[in-house]
Amino acid sequence: MINKSLVKKRFSKSFSTYDKNALIQKEMAKKLIDLTLKEKKDFNKILEIGSATGILTKEIKMSFAYKKLYINDIASESKFYVDKIEPENTFIEGDIEEVIFNEKFDLIIANASLQWCNDIIGTLNKLKNLLTNNGILAVSMFGDRNLNEVKSIFNIVNNYKTEDIKKFVFFNNSQIFEEEIIKYKFETFIDILKHMKLTGINAIKEIKLTKNSLKEYEKEYITRYSCPILTYNPVYFIVKNF
């Protein structure tokens, strides 16, 4: 189970360093917008999920025409950042798995956030049910091979399978599903841990490290993977509500 309190705490702490270090998240946001633009660019109501510091919010404002933008994040600190980008937004704080919405949206869009859900498929179905007729659900998130090296070293088990996400996409008659494997190289194992901390993705598990245990983990990491690398596994999909 994902510890949502830890997710909220770690991401809130990382907001001041997030934009500078969230390189893969920025690329994912741009690609998600491009895929969505192929479907439609004018919307009445848009709901963005997992706004953080507003990386996707900026892309939405530059790319789409809309009458109302609703923005959700689990951390209240996100409002400070997105308000500077789109002052007219309606900010909804809370865990997307628990928030209750009383209206429908023409576009629901989420970048690099839904992998933090405990029930991803349940959440995707919830979001699809919040779409208007002909509404669009556009998502970029991480597949189950994401951060494989770190997960292996720290014995972290995935809470979802990419195959289940594919089934959801194709069950809803969408042919838009793309997956990537991107490997980042770092100078040291410590640099990997710093990178994860600066982007909040260390919220995956709370691990107490001592000087000795850190050395052991580093030794095992290099033994298994030869050099300090980190794998990202972005997936992109779009589902329409016919």
Secondary structure as UniProt FT lines:
FT   HELIX           4..21
FT   HELIX           23..37
FT   TURN            38..39
FT   STRAND          42..49
FT   TURN            52..54
FT   HELIX           55..63
FT   STRAND          65..73
FT   TURN            76..77
FT   HELIX           78..85
FT   TURN            87..88
FT   STRAND          90..93
FT   TURN            96..98
FT   STRAND          105..111
FT   HELIX           114..116
FT   HELIX           120..128
FT   TURN            129..130
FT   STRAND          131..142
FT   TURN            144..147
FT   HELIX           148..153
FT   TURN            154..155
FT   HELIX           162..171
FT   TURN            172..173
FT   STRAND          177..179
FT   STRAND          182..185
FT   HELIX           189..198
FT   TURN            199..200
FT   HELIX           201..204
FT   HELIX           211..225
FT   STRAND          229..232
FT   STRAND          234..240
//
